[in-house]
Amino acid sequence: MPKASVTRQIASEKQKLIDFVLDIEKYPEFIPFCINSKVYEKNDNEDQIAIIADLTIGKKPFVDTYKSDVRYHKKNDTIHVTNIGGPLKHLENNWKFIQKENYTEVQFDVDFEIKNKFLNMIMTKSFQFGLNKIADAFQKRAENL
């Protein structure tokens, strides 16, 4: 299973970055290979925000949609994402936001497996490169907010 992590220091307030990551419907505007997104459900309570959303990702002819359960835990400023449908056999990613004096440290890790063994093998080889491109896109967009 491809696994990777990335840490970035972004010149922005922690809460703005958290809100930015939770604004899933805007992902196609700036994330490489993200074609579409749709939020089906969003529940905000005292302890957490829970979102059920689809992301359509890929590059033709390899385009697929997967459904995720996104949980923002307010007390520890973390976001935990798991898949609940689509081409992924397994998906787990975590965001952690740590406010520093002049920036926010954002830690992101992802662990996933595609059901199609051939595509999984291809993704494993290029995964860190792809993750860095996505992290670059998030950071660039966040710094321009």
Phi, psi and omega in degrees: 000132175294133176225143177198162175215157180213145176235134179228148173253118187240129182284076180200159177288146182305311184295325177297321179291320178297313179299322179298314180294325180283351179274065189300326183295344178268355182307319181298342180289337187215348182271126177303137176069007175266112186268323183204158174212152180210128176263124180268326188208139175216119180238124181247115175236189186300320186264331186206164169247128179245129182230136170248123186213155173255144168235133173255120184231161174133189176215129185307137010269005183261085180236133180211158179242134174231149182258137182233153171253115184249126182234116174263118180264109188295324185293325183244011176052050177235153174236129180241129183237133173228152178275149177229010177174157177111201188282356183268132175283327183205138172213132172213122172225154185225137174244138173227134184241123182235115180285127174249187185297308184244008183200174174243131174273126180246121177252131181225130173228150182219144179218119181211164175216130178272141180300321179285112185298324179295311179295325178298318179296317179297314182296323180301320183290328185247012190294313182299320177300312180297319179296320178296322177297318179293316178298320177300317181294317177299313183296315180300313180296316181298321181288343179261003180289000000 
